[in-house]
Amino acid sequence: MDIRNLRYFIAIAEEKNITAAANRLHISQPPLSMQLKQLESELGVRLVERSGKRLELTDKGRLLYQHALHLVNSLEEVKNELAEVEEGRKGVLSVGINTLSFPNFSKLLHDFHLQYPQVTFKIVQNDSAFLSEQIRNRSIELALIRLPLEQKDLTYQHLYSDPFVFVTKEKKTGTISLKETAGYPIILPSTEGLGIYHTIAESFSREHLTPVIVGECSDTKVLIELVSEGIGSTFLPKSVLSSHSLEGLFTVPLEEPAMNSSMGIIWLENHFLSSPARHFIDLVQDKKSGETYEKGFK
């Protein structure tokens, strides 16, 4: 078993189909099928179960897949560390972004691209917990996330605090207290166990309030559509508002004590970072210190 075998198996595990995996690897199907059989024979275990043309990993197959990912990614890491190309002016910037968006992210990437036009991008959008795991398994190097979040093994650099606003279809001007919002049906902009959910729940708990929760939705676009339909109201970080159309909705600042979301950038602690990743962190730091982005770095 060598790295090539592991790469082949990773493709099979992720594509769940020999033909699709072969196309992804740019090889023909018969040799790939043979490689899988040889790998199973060498290890003395069944790695996949076949259901027609679809393949499903066995328990042993899932275990091998996790170890294979770690080994292959570790090898890539060593190769990158030993052979930085043209001082980071080539390579891949792999960065995650929180589902609730990040103001001026496209502008940030545009500025980065102007400085390093030969660096390609890998951008993953998901919730902060998922992105932190992607960093731990080295699928991405950096992520722009919102707290709170389990930060074990991660380096976190705070960028700015983002106040929440109340978003509702009912006409409302001025400000609104957290106690008043407890009288509205609420759709939480997150799901249980994630940071934003915890922030909102904790804010109500501190005030000894029980909100009327009618649903949870971590997709901001869908969430706004649900609020527009009058199903419920919600809370959103203020910076998110500029990225979405809120026509027909009212955004109301919260009275003190306000709810805030902390935005920052994370990477794996005590771990090699590629030159593109380091350059991106430097750019973010420069923008923060220079307060270049009016809606974001404050």
C-alpha positions in Angstrom: 0.0 0.0 0.0 1.4 3.4 -1.0 0.3 7.0 -1.4 -1.0 6.3 -4.9 -3.2 3.5 -3.6 -4.5 5.8 -0.9 -5.3 8.6 -3.4 -7.2 6.1 -5.5 -9.2 4.9 -2.5 -10.0 8.4 -1.4 -11.5 9.1 -4.8 -13.5 5.9 -4.7 -14.8 6.7 -1.2 -15.8 10.2 -2.1 -17.3 9.5 -5.6 -19.0 6.2 -4.5 -18.7 5.0 -8.0 -15.7 3.4 -9.9 -16.4 5.2 -13.2 -16.7 8.6 -11.5 -13.6 8.0 -9.5 -11.6 6.9 -12.6 -12.7 10.0 -14.4 -11.6 12.2 -11.5 -8.2 10.5 -11.5 -7.9 10.5 -15.2 -7.3 6.8 -15.5 -9.4 4.0 -17.0 -11.9 2.1 -14.9 -10.5 -1.5 -15.0 -7.1 -0.7 -13.4 -8.9 1.2 -10.7 -11.2 -1.7 -9.9 -8.1 -3.9 -9.8 -6.4 -1.5 -7.4 -9.4 -1.7 -5.1 -9.4 -5.5 -5.1 -5.7 -5.6 -4.5 -6.0 -3.2 -1.6 -8.7 -5.3 0.0 -6.7 -8.4 -0.5 -3.6 -6.8 1.0 -5.4 -5.6 4.0 -7.5 -8.7 4.3 -10.8 -6.8 4.8 -13.7 -5.7 2.8 -13.6 -1.9 2.3 -16.7 -1.3 0.2 -20.2 -2.8 -0.3 -21.6 -2.8 -3.8 -25.2 -1.9 -4.5 -25.5 -1.8 -8.3 -23.0 0.8 -9.5 -23.0 2.6 -6.2 -20.3 1.8 -3.5 -20.7 2.3 0.2 -17.9 2.2 2.7 -17.8 -0.5 5.3 -16.8 0.3 8.9 -13.2 -0.7 8.0 -13.5 1.3 4.8 -14.5 4.5 6.7 -11.6 4.0 9.1 -9.1 3.6 6.2 -10.7 6.7 4.5 -10.0 8.9 7.6 -6.4 7.7 7.9 -5.8 8.0 4.2 -7.0 11.6 4.2 -4.7 12.4 7.1 -1.7 10.8 5.4 -2.2 12.3 2.0 -2.9 15.7 3.4 0.2 15.4 5.6 2.3 14.5 2.6 1.0 17.5 0.7 1.9 19.6 3.7 5.5 18.3 3.8 5.8 18.9 0.1 4.6 22.5 0.5 6.8 23.2 3.4 9.9 21.8 1.6 9.2 23.5 -1.7 7.5 26.9 -1.5 7.2 28.1 -5.1 8.4 31.6 -5.8 7.9 32.7 -2.2 4.2 32.0 -2.2 3.4 33.8 -5.5 2.0 30.5 -6.7 -0.1 27.9 -5.0 -3.6 27.6 -3.5 -5.3 29.7 -0.9 -7.8 27.4 0.9 -10.1 29.4 3.1 -13.5 28.8 4.7 -16.2 31.4 5.3 -19.0 31.3 7.8 -22.5 30.7 6.4 -23.6 34.0 7.8 -21.2 35.7 5.4 -18.4 38.1 5.9 -18.6 41.7 4.8 -16.4 42.6 1.8 -15.1 39.1 1.5 -15.1 39.4 -2.3 -13.2 42.7 -2.0 -10.7 41.1 0.3 -10.1 38.3 -2.3 -9.9 40.8 -5.1 -7.2 42.7 -3.3 -5.3 39.4 -2.6 -5.7 38.4 -6.3 -4.2 41.7 -7.4 -1.1 41.0 -5.3 -0.9 37.3 -6.1 -2.6 36.7 -9.5 -1.1 33.2 -9.9 -2.5 31.9 -6.6 -5.8 30.0 -7.1 -8.7 29.8 -4.6 -10.4 27.1 -2.7 -13.4 28.6 -0.8 -15.6 26.6 1.5 -18.8 28.0 2.9 -20.4 26.4 6.0 -21.0 26.9 9.7 -18.1 27.7 12.0 -18.0 24.3 13.7 -17.7 22.5 10.3 -15.0 24.9 9.1 -13.0 24.4 12.3 -13.1 20.6 11.6 -12.0 21.2 8.0 -9.0 23.0 9.4 -8.2 20.3 11.9 -8.3 17.6 9.1 -6.3 20.0 6.9 -8.9 20.3 4.1 -8.5 24.0 4.4 -5.9 26.2 6.1 -7.9 29.3 7.2 -11.4 30.2 8.0 -13.3 33.4 8.8 -15.7 32.4 11.6 -18.0 33.6 14.3 -17.7 32.9 18.0 -18.4 31.2 20.3 -16.6 28.1 19.0 -14.5 25.4 20.5 -11.0 26.7 19.8 -8.9 23.7 21.0 -5.8 23.3 18.7 -6.7 26.5 16.8 -5.2 30.0 16.7 -7.9 32.7 16.7 -7.4 36.3 15.8 -10.2 38.6 16.6 -11.2 41.0 13.9 -14.3 42.9 15.1 -17.5 42.6 17.1 -20.7 42.6 15.2 -24.0 43.7 16.9 -27.2 41.8 16.1 -30.3 43.5 14.9 -33.9 42.3 15.0 -35.4 41.6 11.6 -39.2 41.4 11.3 -42.0 41.9 8.7 -44.0 43.9 11.2 -43.5 47.6 11.0 -41.2 48.7 13.8 -39.1 51.8 14.2 -36.7 53.0 16.8 -35.1 50.3 19.0 -36.4 47.2 20.6 -35.7 45.5 23.9 -34.9 41.8 24.2 -38.0 41.5 26.4 -40.1 42.9 23.6 -38.6 40.4 21.0 -39.6 37.5 23.3 -43.2 38.3 22.3 -42.5 37.6 18.6 -42.3 34.1 17.0 -38.6 33.7 16.4 -36.7 31.7 13.7 -33.1 31.2 15.0 -30.4 32.0 12.4 -28.5 28.8 13.4 -29.1 25.3 14.6 -28.6 23.9 18.1 -25.0 23.3 19.0 -23.6 26.1 16.9 -22.2 29.4 18.0 -24.9 31.9 16.9 -27.6 29.7 18.5 -25.6 29.7 21.7 -25.1 33.5 21.6 -28.9 34.1 21.2 -29.9 31.5 23.8 -27.5 32.9 26.3 -28.7 36.4 25.8 -32.3 35.4 26.6 -31.2 33.3 29.5 -29.3 36.2 31.1 -32.5 38.3 31.0 -34.5 35.3 32.3 -36.6 35.3 29.1 -38.0 32.5 27.1 -38.3 33.2 23.4 -41.0 31.7 21.2 -39.0 29.6 18.9 -40.9 28.5 15.7 -37.9 27.2 13.8 -34.1 27.1 13.1 -32.5 27.9 9.8 -28.7 28.3 9.1 -29.1 29.4 5.5 -29.4 33.2 5.5 -31.1 33.5 2.2 -33.8 31.0 3.1 -34.1 32.5 6.6 -34.8 36.0 5.1 -37.4 34.5 2.8 -39.1 32.8 5.8 -39.2 36.1 7.6 -40.6 37.8 4.5 -43.4 35.3 4.4 -44.3 36.3 7.9 -43.5 32.9 9.5 -41.4 34.6 12.2 -38.9 37.2 13.0 -35.1 36.7 13.5 -31.8 38.1 14.6 -28.9 38.8 12.3 -25.5 40.3 12.7 -25.6 43.8 11.4 -22.8 43.3 8.8 -24.8 40.5 7.1 -27.6 43.0 6.1 -25.5 44.6 3.4 -25.1 41.3 1.6 -28.9 40.5 1.3 -32.0 42.2 0.0 -34.3 43.0 2.9 -37.1 44.7 0.9 -40.3 44.8 2.9 -38.6 44.0 6.2 -37.7 46.2 9.1 -34.3 46.0 10.8 -34.4 47.2 14.4 -31.4 47.8 16.6 -31.5 46.1 20.0 -31.4 48.1 23.2 -28.7 47.4 25.8 -27.7 44.9 26.7 -27.0 44.2 23.1 -26.2 40.9 21.5 -22.9 40.7 19.7 -21.1 38.2 17.4 -17.3 38.1 17.4 -15.8 37.7 14.0 -12.2 36.4 13.5 -9.9 34.3 11.5 -8.6 30.8 12.6 -5.9 28.4 11.6 -4.3 25.3 13.1 -2.1 26.1 16.1 1.7 25.4 15.9 1.3 24.2 12.4 2.9 25.0 9.0 1.0 27.6 7.0 1.6 27.9 3.2 2.8 31.2 1.9 -0.6 32.1 0.3 -2.2 31.5 3.7 0.4 33.7 5.5 0.0 36.4 2.9 -3.8 36.3 3.3 -3.5 36.7 7.1 -1.1 39.6 6.6 -3.6 41.3 4.2 -6.5 40.8 6.7 -4.3 42.3 9.5 -3.4 45.3 7.2 -7.1 45.9 6.4 -8.0 45.7 10.1 -5.3 48.1 11.3 -6.1 50.5 8.5 -9.8 50.2 9.0 -10.1 50.0 5.2 -13.4 48.1 5.3 -16.0 50.4 6.8 -18.5 47.5 7.4 -16.5 44.8 8.9 -13.2 45.9 10.4 -14.2 48.3 13.1 
